[in-house]
């Protein structure tokens, strides 16, 4: 790294080296113990040749590893293939961190294999997930803290996934604003197994456009080629970023950033959250042009469109809406997509089994946090959704009451409503989405 020293005096007033640094607002999210005032100045004013050198010392600095360990410990998570849990690592953290620092400093660091597990995806399907060992999670976190600001500086505002200060709600607001401004034609594109197929060579090439530290690039490459263990099977991936790895979201954003530039430079309005994106247009012709642009870029960059899930439509028309981040956009309104509703109902069923043998008040206490979290995300959906969910929850609770009284039935008859009216469950503290929606509307 060779920063422009002219900017250092200006930044010095805004940033101080160390964890107590008062950083400029734009970079308030960076770790001050990693990004010194000199580095911040270079970040804003550019480095010689546009590439960063000598970053590995920032990765293996003990202050960086200590902070990375705190982040990993706070996220908890399971043990990897070495069976070292968070608690076990904590009992000898000084020894383990010393070991990590030495191996990173002298270039002997090698990541362990990743343990492959599967998590439910819905519809009876499962999503593969990798669990790195705690040591590797720490190194990846340290790398992320060092690398993220370098690339975040150039990421476009239409990208929202896994970026500091941005999230799903911001992406949804952007989509909503574009639809209301007349961009009702859309390209709903789906990248087939994007995280599993990103070419390693191309990804390293994009990293090396801004990072010239060979040691850092080598460690990233080692992570990309980590062995995967599933039971007694072991194999080395030839493409993709490790699912579940700390570094994967940043790496995928780095690889897809040129697509953001390409689509934007073509004059189209795209909103992207990780590998999920939608392009919003004013006409069918514009949408067709946007789809062709996507196909061109995807084909040239080693990825593939899932043609069965990629389509064009006009969300102003009935039955032509598009789904994005759990919502269905159709006829100027937001609805909860069917899959999201089904997943919620499945979770409610799990917590309200008639044979659970629990006091209804306890069941409600268990339900409420989930219901509140779901409402907080979907509170901008059509109001009829909430009364429907409320009714479903109360029917399940009435069925529990019938079972406890040794009576058959599912809590749907009029006598059940009279015996346990809505007010009965309200007095027990049941969170009601319809009421929460009315309060939210009044507060606007």
N, C-alpha and C positions, 0 to 999 in steps of 0.2 A: 504494500500500500504506500502510495506517495501522495499525501494530501496537499492541497493548495494552502500554504501557510497564511495567506492574506486573510482567510476567513476565520482563523483560529481566535483572534482577539474578539471578534463579534460574538462567536458562540460561547466564549468563556463566561460572559455575563449570564448566559442562559443555562449553561450546563457545567457541572462540576464532576470530576472523576470520583467514583465511589458510589455506594448504594444510596447515599443521601442526596444524589444529584437532583437538581431541578431542571428537567429537560424541556426543550421547546415543545409546545403543544403538539406539533405534528409528530414528534417522536416520543411522546410521553409514555408510550407503551413499551419502549425498548428497555432492556435491562441495563441500568446505569453502570453496574459493575463490569459489564462486558464492553459497552459502547462508550468510550471515553469522549471527552470534548473534542479531541483531535479527530477521532473517527467520525463523530457527528458532523463536523465541519466538512470533512471529505465526502460524506454521504450527500450533503446538500449541494456541494459545489463541484463534485466529481473528482475522481482519482486519475492519475496519469495513465493514459491508454485505456481508461474505462474498465480496468480489471484490478481486482484486489489481490495483494500478495500477503504472505506472512500472517495467515489467519489461524494456523494450527495452535500457536501459543495462546490464543484467546480461548480455544477449545479446551486445552488441558490445564489452563490456569486453575488453581485450586478453588478460587472464589467462584469460577464458573461451574465447576463440578459440584461444589457444595450447594449452589443454588439449583442446579439441575436435579440433584438428589432430593431436595426439598419438594420440588414440583412432582417428581415421580412418586415420592412417598405420599403426598397429599392425594394423588389420584388412585392410590392403593393398587388394585389389580392383582392377578394371580401370578404364581411363580412360573418360570419358564422351564426349559429342559434340564437345568441344573438343580431344580427343586429349591432354590434360594428364594424365600418369600420376602416381602417387605419387612416383616418383623425380624427375620433372621439377619437380613442385611443391616438393619438398624442396630442390632446387637454388636456388630463389628464394622460399623460404617467407616471408622478411621482407617482400618486395615484395607478394606475394599477400595476406598477412594484413593488411598496411597498407591495401591496396585494399579488402578485405572490410570492415574496420572503418569506413573512410570512407563506403562506400556504405550500410552499415547505420545509421550515425549520421545521415547527411543524408537518408535515406529514398529513395535512388535504387537500392537493391539490387533486382535482378531475376534470378530463377533461369534457367538454361539449360534447353533441352529435355532430356528423358530418353531415353536410348538403349534401345530395346526389343530384348531378346534372348529366346531360349527355351531352357529347360533340360529334360532328360528327366524325365518324371513317372512312368514305368512303364506297361507295357501299350501301348507305342508312342505314348503321348501326351506332350505337352510343356506346360510351365507358362510363361506369360509372366513376364519379370522386367525391371524397369527399372533402368538404371545411370545415376544422376545424376553430374554432373561433381564433381570433388574439392571445389571451392569450395562447392557446394551441400550436399555431405555434411557439411562442416564447420559450415555454418550450421544444418543440421538437428540435428546433434549438440549444438550450443550451445543451441538451442531446447529440446531434450529435457532437458538438464541443468537448465534454468530451470523448465520446466513440469511435469516428472514428479512432483516431490514434492507439488505443489499438488493433483494429482488422486489420487496414490497414497494420500494420507491417508484418502480416503473409499472406495477400492476394497474390495470384500468379500473375505473369506478364501477363498471358494469359487472365485475366479478365480486362475489360476496362470500363464497365458501371458505371456511377455515382461515379467515383473515382477521387481524386485530381490529376491534371496534366495529365489526360487521357481522351480520347473521341472517338467518332465514327471514325474519320479519322485515329487514331492510330490503331484501330481494323481492319479497311479496309486495311491499309498498311501491317499489319501482315498476313491477309488472302492472299493478293496479292503476298507477298513474298513466302508463303508456296506453293501456286499454281504454281508459276514460278520455284520453286525448285523441282517440280515433284509430289507434293501431290495433285493430280487431282481427286482422288476418295474422296468422301465426305459422311458424314452422316448429313443430314439436319433435325434436330430434333425440335419438337415443344412441349413445356410443356403446357398442357391444363390448362388455367386460373391459372397460377403459383402464382401470387400475391394474388389471392383470396383463395387459398387452402393450403398455407403453414401452417402446424400444429402449433398451438400456443405452445403446450407443448414442442415440439421439438425445436422450436425457442428459447424459454426461457432457455431450457437446453443448447443450444449452447452459449447463452449469459453468462450463469453462469459458463461456463468453464473458462472464463477469468475475470469475474466480480463477486465479492462476496458481494457487497454492496446491501443489501436487499431493501433499499429504492429506489435505482435506478431501480432494477429489477421490483419492484412493480409498479413504474410509467410506465415503458415500457409495463407491462402487462395490466395496465389500458388503455393505448392507443390501444392495440390490441383488447380490449373488449369494446371500445367506442361504444355507441349506434349510429345507423345510422337513420337519419330522411329524409324521402322522402314525402313531402306534410304532410299528417296527419299520415302516417305510421311510426312506429318506430320498430327497431329490433336490436338484439345484434349478431354480427358475431361470428361464432364458429371456424373460421379459416381464414388465410390470413393476409396480412398487409394492413392498410388503404390506398386505392388509393388516390393519391394526397397529402399524408402527408409528411412532411419534412423528417421524420425518415425512411419511408418505403424503399427507395433505399438501405440504409445501412443495414437494417434488412434483406432484401432479399439477399444481397451479403453475409451476415453472414451465412444465411441458406444454400446457394448454394456453399459456399467455400469448404465444404467437397467433393462435386461432382467434383470440379476442381482438388482437390488432388487425388480422386479416378481414374478419367480418365487419369490424367497425370502419376500417378504411374503405370497405365496399359500400358504405353508406347505410348499413342496416343497424337496427337497434336490438341488441341481444342482452339478455339477463342470464348470468351463469352462476350456479352454485355447485362447485366442484365439477363433476361430470354431467350434472343435470342442467340443461339450458333450454331456453325458448327464445326464438327470434320473432319480434312483433313488427308488423308491417301495415301499410295503409291499403294495399291492394293485393289481389291474387298474383298479378305479374311480379310485384316486388317480392312476394313470398317465394315464388318459383325461382327467382334470381338468387334469393338468400339460400334456398336449399341447394342449388347448384354450387354456390360458394362453399357451403359446408362440405359437400361431397368432394369438391376439389381439394380442400385443405386436408380432410381426413384421409383421403386416398394417398396424398403425397407425404403423409407423416406417420405411416405405419399403423393407423387405427382403422376401425371398421364401423360403419353405421348399421344398426339393427333395423333393417328396412321394414320389418313387420310392426315396429313400434315408432316409426318415423312417418309423420304425415303433416299435411297442410289443411287448414280449415279457417273458418270465420267464426270466432267465438260470440259474435253478435247474434248468431242464428241458434235456434233450439237444437239440442242434440249434437252441436258442433264444438262444444267447449274443449278446453285442454286442461290437463292436470299438471300442477307444479307445486312441489314441496308440500304435498298433502291436501292442497286445495283444488277445487274444480272451478275454473273461470268460464262462466257461460251467461250470455244475455245481460251483461253488465253487472252480474252479481258473483259473489264468491260463495261456493258451497264446499262442504267437506266431501272429499272424494269417497267413494264407496269403500275402498280398501281401508282407509283410515277409520271410518265408522265401524267396519267389521272388526278391526283390530281392537278398538275400544270396547266393543261389546264382548269380545272374547276375554279381555282382561277383567271386565266386570263379572262375567260368568265364573271365572276362576276364583274371584274373591267372595262370591255370593252363592256357593253351592248349598243346596237345601240341607245336605247332610253335614254341614260344617260343624254343627253342635255349639256354635258361639252365640253369645249375647248379641242382639241386633245392634245395640249401641257400639259394641266393639267392632262389629263389621263396618259400621258407618265410619268410625274413626280410621279404619284401614282404607276405606274407599276414598275419603275426602281429599287427601293429598293428590291422588291420581286424577280425580275429577277436576280439581282446581288447576292442576298443571295443564291438563288437556284443554280446558276452557280458555286459559290464558293464551294458548297458542292459536286456538280456533275461534276466538271471540268475534272475529270479523265475518264469520260465516253467516248464512241466512238464519234468521231467528227461529224458524220452525225446527231446525236441527236440535236446539237445546231442549225444547219441551218434549221432543221425541226421546231424547236420551234420559231426561228426568223420569218420564213414564216407565221406561225400560228398567231403570234402577229400582224404582219403587215396586214394580211387579216382582222383581227378584227378591226384594226384602219381604214382601208379603208372602211369597212362597216359603221363605224360611220360617216365618211366623206360623204358617199352616202346618209345616212339618213338625215344629216344636210342640204343636197342640195335637200331634198324631192324626192329622187330617190330610187326605190326599188333595192334590190340586196345585195350580201354578200361580195363584194370586190374581186371577184375571176377572173373577166374577164381582158383581155389584156388592154382594154382602161383604166381600173382603175390603172393598173401598170404604164401605160404611164402618166396618170394624176398625180398620187402620187407615184413616183418611190422610191426605197429604200433610195436614197440620201435625199429625202424630209423628211423622218422620222429621218434620221441620223442628219440632220440639226436642228431638233426639240429636239435633245438630247436623242433619244431612245437608251437604252443599247442593244447592239447586242452581243449575245453569241458567234457567229462564230468569230467575230473580237477579242473578249476577249480571246477565245481559241487560236487563232493564236498568240496573244501577249504573252500568257502564255507559249506556245511552244518555241517561240523565246528566252524567258528569261531563259530557262532551261540550 
